[in-house]
Amino acid sequence: MDWKRSKNQVLSVVLLLATAGCATTSPETAQTAKDSAPVAAVPFVSENDSPAPVAATAAKPERSKPHATFDEQAASGNSDIWTRIRAGFSIPPLDSPLVEREAQWFANNPEYMARMMERAKLYLYYIVDEVDKRGMPMEIALLPAIESAYKANAYSRARASGLWQFIPSTGRLYGLKANWWYDGRRDVQASTQAALDYLEKLYNDFDGDWHLAISAYNAGEGRVMRAREQNRRKGKPDSYTDLKQLKAETRHYVPKLMAMVSIVADPAKYGVKLADIPNEPYFARVETGSQVDLGIVAKLVDLSVDDLQDINPGYRRWATDPNGPHHLLVPADKKEALIEGLNNLPEAERIQWQHHAVKRGETLHEIGRRYGLNIETLRTANNMRSNLLRVGQDLLIPISARPLTVAAVRTTYRSTASHGEAIIHRVRRGDTLSSIARRYNVMVRQLAKWNFMSVNGVLRMGQRLKIWPNGAPTAAIDNPTPNG
């Protein structure tokens, strides 16, 4: 699909975009066994420097060369994602010795490549399909390999997050919502759309030069524009490879991408075995209509919460955002099961909202402790801009069927009694987690974990708690792993 540039496009002077702090690692210094190498971040935005979001009517770049569409490939029997990607390569080769050096680094680190491609299995089809819909070069679909190694919860020292490594300010400019419940920078679909919008804008700003556009994605528009202007004043060329004043990270950034392109184009040359990734959707999107508990959803579709989180990394807590988005991604073959499960979900299993009338002297902190919630959750649920309360004010309190901590979100939600039969305790008036734990001689934290609760969670009259006096069940709740 050919795109024409807008004749009336206003050339704005783009302010400084400083480089984000997630350093690109050179082949000489790269760590060979860690997922954090090599990762480069999306541009850091200073207080006086913001990229303008792409306009809804912005013209889109012309293709360097045509490539087969998804339907054409399906008709020809291409069922492998790599074949589809190769067919869409159209960015001119980069004349730089760094490309081969970076390619050799990837080739010499097969374990790193294997981990990265294993993660890519979840997201690559979606990214490729969206790139294809816009008629953009397929090289762009490999950019998350450089940004985050396809790690959807990647987080840099510059606070860049997600597959495409948006920092908060750039994310906001491109419509990525972020709060205590949800971070759109980690949302696979939302962040991909935002990144492609940004890259389209950069392509137009740099007169249809993808090398410059991609370098600006890393270094910032202003920095690349100033470097080009400096070269022009000195009578020097202003192509990407001529901008020697750019930081080393940016000088290596485009070569890294083109190195990955070289490997995908000819894996045998580099002795690399690409993962088998079919040219078909890995996940499907299901509209939930309201806030849902991730643990309950995982049970409905027979998934671990870990697996559900892997394709829904935008949701940061035990449930989706009460104010939306109201959708979830599930493996494509689980879509109908989730739709049916949500339609048949008993009311008691849904997230419940309790009302609390504010009493004299109460604070948000005290109310939060009572219900096992933090202040930000209470403010978000009640659309509050401050912590001020008035006597008699009615607060909405989200009460899950299974209150979960952040750590609990990563559990597999399996519980077995391999250490003996569990005792069932029915909660009576006056019971607390502490009093129940003392009665059965177990730790409060253990009791909370066994029942998928916060240690500050609220007990309900008649609630059934499982207790293993002789030891924990085999599927204990894991601690969350760090993003790096």
One Martini backbone bead per residue (centre of mass of N, CA, C, O) as a GRO file, in nm:
protein
  484
    1MET     BB    1   0.093   0.037   0.026
    2ASP     BB    2   0.066   0.371  -0.065
    3TRP     BB    3   0.211   0.672   0.058
    4LYS     BB    4   0.142   1.016   0.105
    5ARG     BB    5   0.251   1.312   0.166
    6SER     BB    6   0.178   1.593   0.316
    7LYS     BB    7   0.163   1.916   0.182
    8ASN     BB    8   0.066   2.063   0.475
    9GLN     BB    9   0.297   2.007   0.645
   10VAL     BB   10   0.424   2.103   0.948
   11LEU     BB   11   0.738   2.223   1.035
   12SER     BB   12   0.864   2.149   1.331
   13VAL     BB   13   1.033   2.237   1.617
   14VAL     BB   14   1.209   2.005   1.786
   15LEU     BB   15   1.282   1.922   2.084
   16LEU     BB   16   1.463   1.789   2.312
   17LEU     BB   17   1.585   1.438   2.317
   18ALA     BB   18   1.694   1.254   2.548
   19THR     BB   19   1.856   0.988   2.642
   20ALA     BB   20   1.800   0.704   2.766
   21GLY     BB   21   1.934   0.490   3.034
   22CYS     BB   22   1.928   0.233   2.849
   23ALA     BB   23   2.191   0.074   2.760
   24THR     BB   24   2.392  -0.005   2.505
   25THR     BB   25   2.556  -0.302   2.412
   26SER     BB   26   2.844  -0.407   2.328
   27PRO     BB   27   3.015  -0.681   2.224
   28GLU     BB   28   3.252  -0.647   2.436
   29THR     BB   29   3.036  -0.592   2.702
   30ALA     BB   30   2.843  -0.803   2.684
   31GLN     BB   31   2.613  -1.009   2.825
   32THR     BB   32   2.553  -1.351   2.756
   33ALA     BB   33   2.320  -1.443   3.005
   34LYS     BB   34   2.129  -1.184   2.979
   35ASP     BB   35   1.827  -1.018   2.917
   36SER     BB   36   1.950  -0.712   2.933
   37ALA     BB   37   2.100  -0.795   2.667
   38PRO     BB   38   2.050  -0.563   2.444
   39VAL     BB   39   1.921  -0.239   2.557
   40ALA     BB   40   1.705   0.015   2.431
   41ALA     BB   41   1.560   0.329   2.459
   42VAL     BB   42   1.334   0.546   2.457
   43PRO     BB   43   1.305   0.861   2.463
   44PHE     BB   44   1.398   1.117   2.649
   45VAL     BB   45   1.205   1.364   2.830
   46SER     BB   46   1.211   1.675   2.888
   47GLU     BB   47   1.053   1.949   3.006
   48ASN     BB   48   1.134   2.105   2.709
   49ASP     BB   49   1.071   1.807   2.562
   50SER     BB   50   0.837   1.717   2.302
   51PRO     BB   51   0.670   1.500   2.123
   52ALA     BB   52   0.451   1.506   1.878
   53PRO     BB   53   0.170   1.385   1.812
   54VAL     BB   54   0.011   1.220   1.587
   55ALA     BB   55  -0.202   1.292   1.357
   56ALA     BB   56  -0.496   1.174   1.235
   57THR     BB   57  -0.409   1.302   0.928
   58ALA     BB   58  -0.152   1.178   0.878
   59ALA     BB   59   0.069   1.101   0.666
   60LYS     BB   60   0.213   0.824   0.504
   61PRO     BB   61   0.461   0.637   0.410
   62GLU     BB   62   0.647   0.527   0.168
   63ARG     BB   63   0.740   0.264   0.010
   64SER     BB   64   1.028   0.110  -0.100
   65LYS     BB   65   0.867  -0.169  -0.134
   66PRO     BB   66   0.692  -0.421  -0.211
   67HIS     BB   67   0.470  -0.657  -0.040
   68ALA     BB   68   0.331  -0.914   0.092
   69THR     BB   69   0.043  -0.998   0.203
   70PHE     BB   70  -0.128  -1.193   0.406
   71ASP     BB   71  -0.326  -1.311   0.195
   72GLU     BB   72  -0.112  -1.388  -0.015
   73GLN     BB   73   0.044  -1.583   0.168
   74ALA     BB   74  -0.184  -1.773   0.240
   75ALA     BB   75  -0.230  -1.863  -0.055
   76SER     BB   76   0.087  -1.967  -0.075
   77GLY     BB   77   0.153  -2.116   0.221
   78ASN     BB   78   0.257  -1.918   0.440
   79SER     BB   79   0.319  -2.025   0.794
   80ASP     BB   80   0.564  -1.833   0.853
   81ILE     BB   81   0.672  -1.549   1.005
   82TRP     BB   82   0.953  -1.512   0.865
   83THR     BB   83   0.855  -1.505   0.576
   84ARG     BB   84   0.683  -1.254   0.609
   85ILE     BB   85   0.907  -1.065   0.699
   86ARG     BB   86   1.100  -1.089   0.459
   87ALA     BB   87   0.888  -0.984   0.246
   88GLY     BB   88   0.898  -0.680   0.408
   89PHE     BB   89   1.166  -0.590   0.340
   90SER     BB   90   1.284  -0.219   0.275
   91ILE     BB   91   1.527  -0.124   0.407
   92PRO     BB   92   1.809  -0.005   0.355
   93PRO     BB   93   2.111  -0.071   0.379
   94LEU     BB   94   2.383  -0.046   0.608
   95ASP     BB   95   2.689   0.137   0.592
   96SER     BB   96   2.832  -0.069   0.838
   97PRO     BB   97   3.044  -0.249   1.050
   98LEU     BB   98   2.841  -0.282   1.292
   99VAL     BB   99   2.647  -0.489   1.182
  100GLU     BB  100   2.833  -0.739   1.194
  101ARG     BB  101   2.908  -0.719   1.491
  102GLU     BB  102   2.620  -0.750   1.601
  103ALA     BB  103   2.555  -1.019   1.464
  104GLN     BB  104   2.777  -1.179   1.612
  105TRP     BB  105   2.670  -1.141   1.891
  106PHE     BB  106   2.407  -1.291   1.853
  107ALA     BB  107   2.536  -1.558   1.743
  108ASN     BB  108   2.719  -1.591   2.022
  109ASN     BB  109   2.410  -1.586   2.177
  110PRO     BB  110   2.186  -1.832   2.186
  111GLU     BB  111   2.039  -1.804   2.460
  112TYR     BB  112   1.938  -1.522   2.423
  113MET     BB  113   1.782  -1.575   2.161
  114ALA     BB  114   1.593  -1.794   2.271
  115ARG     BB  115   1.451  -1.622   2.485
  116MET     BB  116   1.349  -1.403   2.298
  117MET     BB  117   1.181  -1.590   2.103
  118GLU     BB  118   0.994  -1.704   2.315
  119ARG     BB  119   0.859  -1.432   2.372
  120ALA     BB  120   0.779  -1.359   2.073
  121LYS     BB  121   0.548  -1.566   2.031
  122LEU     BB  122   0.321  -1.383   2.165
  123TYR     BB  123   0.368  -1.096   1.972
  124LEU     BB  124   0.462  -1.101   1.668
  125TYR     BB  125   0.207  -1.126   1.503
  126TYR     BB  126   0.075  -0.864   1.587
  127ILE     BB  127   0.298  -0.673   1.495
  128VAL     BB  128   0.310  -0.761   1.200
  129ASP     BB  129   0.014  -0.697   1.132
  130GLU     BB  130   0.029  -0.391   1.196
  131VAL     BB  131   0.254  -0.321   1.002
  132ASP     BB  132   0.106  -0.425   0.749
  133LYS     BB  133  -0.147  -0.239   0.760
  134ARG     BB  134   0.055   0.026   0.722
  135GLY     BB  135   0.302  -0.040   0.523
  136MET     BB  136   0.545  -0.112   0.678
  137PRO     BB  137   0.837  -0.211   0.751
  138MET     BB  138   0.944  -0.519   0.886
  139GLU     BB  139   1.175  -0.416   1.065
  140ILE     BB  140   0.991  -0.295   1.289
  141ALA     BB  141   0.911  -0.575   1.422
  142LEU     BB  142   1.225  -0.590   1.547
  143LEU     BB  143   1.262  -0.357   1.756
  144PRO     BB  144   1.199  -0.508   2.033
  145ALA     BB  145   1.468  -0.663   2.034
  146ILE     BB  146   1.625  -0.396   2.113
  147GLU     BB  147   1.457  -0.269   2.342
  148SER     BB  148   1.342  -0.567   2.513
  149ALA     BB  149   1.347  -0.861   2.407
  150TYR     BB  150   1.035  -0.912   2.432
  151LYS     BB  151   0.981  -0.765   2.716
  152ALA     BB  152   0.686  -0.647   2.848
  153ASN     BB  153   0.824  -0.574   3.155
  154ALA     BB  154   1.029  -0.385   3.088
  155TYR     BB  155   1.279  -0.188   3.284
  156SER     BB  156   1.433   0.114   3.321
  157ARG     BB  157   1.624   0.366   3.459
  158ALA     BB  158   1.437   0.577   3.278
  159ARG     BB  159   1.136   0.451   3.294
  160ALA     BB  160   1.118   0.248   3.081
  161SER     BB  161   0.844   0.062   2.916
  162GLY     BB  162   0.821  -0.224   2.754
  163LEU     BB  163   0.856  -0.325   2.436
  164TRP     BB  164   0.901   0.005   2.345
  165GLN     BB  165   1.008   0.197   2.569
  166PHE     BB  166   0.833   0.397   2.735
  167ILE     BB  167   0.799   0.687   2.873
  168PRO     BB  168   0.571   0.859   3.040
  169SER     BB  169   0.552   1.119   2.862
  170THR     BB  170   0.532   0.977   2.585
  171GLY     BB  171   0.292   0.804   2.652
  172ARG     BB  172   0.091   1.035   2.698
  173LEU     BB  173   0.115   1.161   2.410
  174TYR     BB  174   0.013   0.853   2.300
  175GLY     BB  175  -0.231   0.753   2.502
  176LEU     BB  176  -0.096   0.620   2.767
  177LYS     BB  177  -0.219   0.484   3.026
  178ALA     BB  178  -0.152   0.553   3.389
  179ASN     BB  179  -0.166   0.355   3.694
  180TRP     BB  180  -0.210   0.146   3.953
  181TRP     BB  181  -0.356  -0.073   3.758
  182TYR     BB  182  -0.233   0.062   3.483
  183ASP     BB  183  -0.005   0.016   3.182
  184GLY     BB  184   0.015   0.102   2.851
  185ARG     BB  185   0.322   0.038   2.796
  186ARG     BB  186   0.251  -0.285   2.857
  187ASP     BB  187   0.052  -0.290   2.639
  188VAL     BB  188   0.062  -0.452   2.354
  189GLN     BB  189  -0.143  -0.292   2.180
  190ALA     BB  190  -0.113   0.007   2.268
  191SER     BB  191   0.201   0.033   2.230
  192THR     BB  192   0.212  -0.041   1.932
  193GLN     BB  193   0.041   0.190   1.824
  194ALA     BB  194   0.217   0.418   1.941
  195ALA     BB  195   0.486   0.342   1.803
  196LEU     BB  196   0.384   0.362   1.509
  197ASP     BB  197   0.301   0.653   1.522
  198TYR     BB  198   0.581   0.766   1.591
  199LEU     BB  199   0.735   0.648   1.345
  200GLU     BB  200   0.572   0.792   1.130
  201LYS     BB  201   0.646   1.076   1.216
  202LEU     BB  202   0.952   1.048   1.183
  203TYR     BB  203   0.952   0.981   0.885
  204ASN     BB  204   0.834   1.257   0.801
  205ASP     BB  205   1.044   1.445   0.945
  206PHE     BB  206   1.285   1.267   0.772
  207ASP     BB  207   1.210   1.239   0.465
  208GLY     BB  208   1.198   0.911   0.439
  209ASP     BB  209   1.417   0.817   0.670
  210TRP     BB  210   1.467   0.538   0.856
  211HIS     BB  211   1.737   0.574   0.996
  212LEU     BB  212   1.662   0.845   1.130
  213ALA     BB  213   1.399   0.763   1.266
  214ILE     BB  214   1.521   0.539   1.448
  215SER     BB  215   1.731   0.715   1.590
  216ALA     BB  216   1.510   0.908   1.713
  217TYR     BB  217   1.375   0.695   1.891
  218ASN     BB  218   1.633   0.694   2.074
  219ALA     BB  219   1.749   1.009   2.092
  220GLY     BB  220   1.575   1.209   1.944
  221GLU     BB  221   1.478   1.453   1.740
  222GLY     BB  222   1.651   1.699   1.822
  223ARG     BB  223   1.931   1.566   1.814
  224VAL     BB  224   1.927   1.484   1.514
  225MET     BB  225   1.867   1.761   1.391
  226ARG     BB  226   2.119   1.906   1.505
  227ALA     BB  227   2.330   1.724   1.375
  228ARG     BB  228   2.253   1.792   1.084
  229GLU     BB  229   2.293   2.099   1.102
  230GLN     BB  230   2.592   2.091   1.170
  231ASN     BB  231   2.681   1.952   0.907
  232ARG     BB  232   2.574   2.163   0.709
  233ARG     BB  233   2.746   2.406   0.810
  234LYS     BB  234   3.016   2.222   0.730
  235GLY     BB  235   2.953   2.056   0.458
  236LYS     BB  236   2.822   1.791   0.546
  237PRO     BB  237   2.684   1.514   0.571
  238ASP     BB  238   2.331   1.396   0.695
  239SER     BB  239   2.346   1.114   0.754
  240TYR     BB  240   2.351   0.878   0.984
  241THR     BB  241   2.666   0.791   0.945
  242ASP     BB  242   2.755   1.116   0.975
  243LEU     BB  243   2.666   1.129   1.293
  244LYS     BB  244   2.920   1.141   1.518
  245GLN     BB  245   2.783   1.309   1.767
  246LEU     BB  246   2.647   1.081   1.853
  247LYS     BB  247   2.588   0.858   2.057
  248ALA     BB  248   2.680   0.537   2.090
  249GLU     BB  249   2.401   0.417   2.119
  250THR     BB  250   2.294   0.536   1.845
  251ARG     BB  251   2.524   0.422   1.659
  252HIS     BB  252   2.420   0.117   1.741
  253TYR     BB  253   2.112   0.092   1.696
  254VAL     BB  254   2.069   0.045   1.392
  255PRO     BB  255   2.272  -0.188   1.361
  256LYS     BB  256   2.116  -0.381   1.541
  257LEU     BB  257   1.869  -0.402   1.366
  258MET     BB  258   2.019  -0.487   1.100
  259ALA     BB  259   2.133  -0.742   1.227
  260MET     BB  260   1.865  -0.882   1.277
  261VAL     BB  261   1.783  -0.878   0.983
  262SER     BB  262   2.016  -1.055   0.878
  263ILE     BB  263   1.939  -1.307   1.043
  264VAL     BB  264   1.652  -1.344   0.931
  265ALA     BB  265   1.736  -1.355   0.629
  266ASP     BB  266   2.017  -1.546   0.725
  267PRO     BB  267   2.060  -1.780   0.956
  268ALA     BB  268   2.274  -1.977   0.837
  269LYS     BB  269   2.514  -1.778   0.822
  270TYR     BB  270   2.500  -1.759   1.165
  271GLY     BB  271   2.388  -2.021   1.310
  272VAL     BB  272   2.073  -1.968   1.336
  273LYS     BB  273   1.780  -2.066   1.516
  274LEU     BB  274   1.463  -2.019   1.460
  275ALA     BB  275   1.175  -2.000   1.584
  276ASP     BB  276   0.868  -2.152   1.585
  277ILE     BB  277   0.638  -1.930   1.413
  278PRO     BB  278   0.335  -1.882   1.338
  279ASN     BB  279   0.100  -1.733   1.097
  280GLU     BB  280  -0.069  -1.667   1.381
  281PRO     BB  281  -0.259  -1.611   1.633
  282TYR     BB  282  -0.211  -1.620   1.981
  283PHE     BB  283  -0.431  -1.403   2.044
  284ALA     BB  284  -0.734  -1.283   2.204
  285ARG     BB  285  -1.004  -1.058   2.237
  286VAL     BB  286  -1.191  -0.972   2.541
  287GLU     BB  287  -1.479  -0.842   2.653
  288THR     BB  288  -1.582  -0.763   2.994
  289GLY     BB  289  -1.734  -0.468   3.084
  290SER     BB  290  -1.550  -0.503   3.347
  291GLN     BB  291  -1.419  -0.570   3.625
  292VAL     BB  292  -1.159  -0.822   3.682
  293ASP     BB  293  -1.034  -1.114   3.806
  294LEU     BB  294  -0.750  -1.278   3.721
  295GLY     BB  295  -0.786  -1.543   3.875
  296ILE     BB  296  -1.064  -1.617   3.763
  297VAL     BB  297  -0.991  -1.614   3.466
  298ALA     BB  298  -0.777  -1.834   3.479
  299LYS     BB  299  -0.979  -2.055   3.563
  300LEU     BB  300  -1.178  -2.039   3.321
  301VAL     BB  301  -0.913  -2.109   3.110
  302ASP     BB  302  -0.685  -2.282   3.228
  303LEU     BB  303  -0.469  -2.084   3.370
  304SER     BB  304  -0.214  -1.920   3.463
  305VAL     BB  305  -0.132  -1.616   3.582
  306ASP     BB  306   0.130  -1.593   3.436
  307ASP     BB  307   0.015  -1.637   3.149
  308LEU     BB  308  -0.183  -1.401   3.161
  309GLN     BB  309   0.032  -1.178   3.216
  310ASP     BB  310   0.207  -1.212   2.957
  311ILE     BB  311  -0.054  -1.088   2.775
  312ASN     BB  312  -0.124  -0.870   3.041
  313PRO     BB  313   0.100  -0.645   3.152
  314GLY     BB  314  -0.078  -0.384   3.205
  315TYR     BB  315  -0.172  -0.535   3.453
  316ARG     BB  316  -0.068  -0.467   3.797
  317ARG     BB  317  -0.289  -0.634   3.935
  318TRP     BB  318  -0.554  -0.848   4.040
  319ALA     BB  319  -0.694  -0.645   3.839
  320THR     BB  320  -0.863  -0.459   3.656
  321ASP     BB  321  -0.958  -0.160   3.567
  322PRO     BB  322  -1.241   0.002   3.674
  323ASN     BB  323  -1.199   0.231   3.420
  324GLY     BB  324  -1.025   0.092   3.237
  325PRO     BB  325  -0.983  -0.141   3.045
  326HIS     BB  326  -1.240  -0.389   2.914
  327HIS     BB  327  -0.999  -0.621   2.863
  328LEU     BB  328  -0.866  -0.936   2.727
  329LEU     BB  329  -0.604  -1.161   2.682
  330VAL     BB  330  -0.606  -1.474   2.505
  331PRO     BB  331  -0.575  -1.750   2.388
  332ALA     BB  332  -0.733  -1.827   2.105
  333ASP     BB  333  -0.848  -2.113   2.226
  334LYS     BB  334  -0.992  -1.937   2.486
  335LYS     BB  335  -1.217  -1.741   2.407
  336GLU     BB  336  -1.488  -1.899   2.443
  337ALA     BB  337  -1.442  -1.975   2.739
  338LEU     BB  338  -1.448  -1.685   2.849
  339ILE     BB  339  -1.721  -1.594   2.750
  340GLU     BB  340  -1.878  -1.816   2.896
  341GLY     BB  341  -1.767  -1.771   3.182
  342LEU     BB  342  -1.865  -1.476   3.217
  343ASN     BB  343  -2.169  -1.533   3.165
  344ASN     BB  344  -2.162  -1.767   3.419
  345LEU     BB  345  -2.078  -1.593   3.647
  346PRO     BB  346  -2.111  -1.561   3.957
  347GLU     BB  347  -2.167  -1.301   4.160
  348ALA     BB  348  -1.967  -1.395   4.391
  349GLU     BB  349  -1.711  -1.392   4.176
  350ARG     BB  350  -1.723  -1.107   4.159
  351ILE     BB  351  -1.659  -0.794   4.189
  352GLN     BB  352  -1.708  -0.612   4.476
  353TRP     BB  353  -1.908  -0.335   4.609
  354GLN     BB  354  -1.853  -0.133   4.881
  355HIS     BB  355  -1.987   0.068   5.132
  356HIS     BB  356  -1.855   0.378   5.287
  357ALA     BB  357  -1.905   0.573   5.569
  358VAL     BB  358  -1.778   0.850   5.682
  359LYS     BB  359  -1.615   0.921   5.976
  360ARG     BB  360  -1.513   1.080   6.229
  361GLY     BB  361  -1.154   1.094   6.180
  362GLU     BB  362  -1.118   0.968   5.919
  363THR     BB  363  -0.896   0.808   5.692
  364LEU     BB  364  -0.770   0.669   5.417
  365HIS     BB  365  -0.565   0.494   5.561
  366GLU     BB  366  -0.762   0.355   5.759
  367ILE     BB  367  -0.957   0.243   5.545
  368GLY     BB  368  -0.749   0.082   5.387
  369ARG     BB  369  -0.666  -0.108   5.618
  370ARG     BB  370  -0.944  -0.234   5.665
  371TYR     BB  371  -0.954  -0.338   5.336
  372GLY     BB  372  -0.665  -0.382   5.198
  373LEU     BB  373  -0.591  -0.084   5.091
  374ASN     BB  374  -0.479   0.171   4.917
  375ILE     BB  375  -0.503   0.500   4.852
  376GLU     BB  376  -0.501   0.490   4.540
  377THR     BB  377  -0.737   0.298   4.510
  378LEU     BB  378  -0.950   0.476   4.646
  379ARG     BB  379  -0.918   0.720   4.458
  380THR     BB  380  -0.977   0.577   4.191
  381ALA     BB  381  -1.261   0.455   4.267
  382ASN     BB  382  -1.353   0.780   4.355
  383ASN     BB  383  -1.235   1.018   4.196
  384MET     BB  384  -0.985   1.146   4.355
  385ARG     BB  385  -0.759   1.433   4.417
  386SER     BB  386  -0.762   1.375   4.727
  387ASN     BB  387  -0.757   1.302   5.091
  388LEU     BB  388  -1.016   1.435   5.141
  389LEU     BB  389  -1.276   1.425   5.388
  390ARG     BB  390  -1.624   1.369   5.468
  391VAL     BB  391  -1.877   1.345   5.654
  392GLY     BB  392  -2.069   1.087   5.491
  393GLN     BB  393  -1.907   0.987   5.282
  394ASP     BB  394  -1.921   0.785   4.989
  395LEU     BB  395  -1.749   0.480   4.948
  396LEU     BB  396  -1.587   0.278   4.724
  397ILE     BB  397  -1.525  -0.080   4.770
  398PRO     BB  398  -1.311  -0.313   4.653
  399ILE     BB  399  -1.420  -0.662   4.652
  400SER     BB  400  -1.281  -0.955   4.626
  401ALA     BB  401  -1.306  -1.291   4.619
  402ARG     BB  402  -0.970  -1.259   4.581
  403PRO     BB  403  -0.748  -1.115   4.748
  404LEU     BB  404  -0.451  -0.966   4.608
  405THR     BB  405  -0.135  -0.954   4.562
  406VAL     BB  406   0.123  -0.899   4.362
  407ALA     BB  407   0.241  -1.179   4.414
  408ALA     BB  408  -0.024  -1.344   4.356
  409VAL     BB  409  -0.040  -1.290   4.049
  410ARG     BB  410   0.208  -1.515   4.006
  411THR     BB  411   0.046  -1.746   4.047
  412THR     BB  412  -0.111  -2.062   3.960
  413TYR     BB  413  -0.370  -2.140   4.137
  414ARG     BB  414  -0.264  -2.389   4.280
  415SER     BB  415  -0.402  -2.649   4.507
  416THR     BB  416  -0.252  -2.879   4.725
  417ALA     BB  417  -0.246  -3.177   4.961
  418SER     BB  418   0.055  -3.311   4.997
  419HIS     BB  419   0.060  -3.244   5.327
  420GLY     BB  420  -0.233  -3.299   5.346
  421GLU     BB  421  -0.518  -3.220   5.481
  422ALA     BB  422  -0.730  -2.969   5.490
  423ILE     BB  423  -0.849  -2.722   5.688
  424ILE     BB  424  -1.173  -2.595   5.757
  425HIS     BB  425  -1.253  -2.252   5.811
  426ARG     BB  426  -1.518  -2.075   5.953
  427VAL     BB  427  -1.609  -1.763   5.971
  428ARG     BB  428  -1.645  -1.559   6.256
  429ARG     BB  429  -1.724  -1.349   6.475
  430GLY     BB  430  -1.409  -1.179   6.532
  431ASP     BB  431  -1.237  -1.275   6.322
  432THR     BB  432  -0.892  -1.313   6.237
  433LEU     BB  433  -0.603  -1.389   6.102
  434SER     BB  434  -0.449  -1.392   6.370
  435SER     BB  435  -0.641  -1.574   6.538
  436ILE     BB  436  -0.635  -1.815   6.345
  437ALA     BB  437  -0.329  -1.861   6.341
  438ARG     BB  438  -0.303  -1.918   6.646
  439ARG     BB  439  -0.496  -2.161   6.664
  440TYR     BB  440  -0.306  -2.328   6.428
  441ASN     BB  441  -0.004  -2.256   6.429
  442VAL     BB  442   0.039  -2.015   6.217
  443MET     BB  443   0.109  -1.799   5.978
  444VAL     BB  444  -0.030  -1.526   5.843
  445ARG     BB  445   0.108  -1.540   5.566
  446GLN     BB  446   0.028  -1.829   5.507
  447LEU     BB  447  -0.277  -1.796   5.525
  448ALA     BB  448  -0.298  -1.589   5.298
  449LYS     BB  449  -0.173  -1.757   5.069
  450TRP     BB  450  -0.366  -2.005   5.074
  451ASN     BB  451  -0.619  -1.771   5.023
  452PHE     BB  452  -0.550  -1.530   4.839
  453MET     BB  453  -0.437  -1.299   5.041
  454SER     BB  454  -0.407  -1.041   5.227
  455VAL     BB  455  -0.293  -0.957   5.541
  456ASN     BB  456  -0.531  -0.713   5.521
  457GLY     BB  457  -0.769  -0.870   5.473
  458VAL     BB  458  -1.108  -0.928   5.444
  459LEU     BB  459  -1.347  -1.082   5.633
  460ARG     BB  460  -1.618  -1.313   5.606
  461MET     BB  461  -1.894  -1.431   5.690
  462GLY     BB  462  -1.847  -1.780   5.618
  463GLN     BB  463  -1.577  -1.805   5.534
  464ARG     BB  464  -1.345  -2.024   5.371
  465LEU     BB  465  -1.056  -2.172   5.514
  466LYS     BB  466  -0.738  -2.288   5.441
  467ILE     BB  467  -0.546  -2.536   5.637
  468TRP     BB  468  -0.191  -2.632   5.701
  469PRO     BB  469  -0.041  -2.748   5.980
  470ASN     BB  470   0.205  -2.930   5.819
  471GLY     BB  471   0.199  -2.736   5.568
  472ALA     BB  472   0.241  -2.642   5.260
  473PRO     BB  473   0.148  -2.632   4.966
  474THR     BB  474   0.296  -2.678   4.660
  475ALA     BB  475   0.147  -2.397   4.555
  476ALA     BB  476   0.306  -2.153   4.622
  477ILE     BB  477   0.359  -1.828   4.649
  478ASP     BB  478   0.527  -1.616   4.460
  479ASN     BB  479   0.756  -1.398   4.403
  480PRO     BB  480   0.827  -1.139   4.239
  481THR     BB  481   1.000  -1.052   3.965
  482PRO     BB  482   1.222  -0.875   3.828
  483ASN     BB  483   1.248  -0.685   3.537
  484GLY     BB  484   1.564  -0.721   3.471
   0.00000   0.00000   0.00000
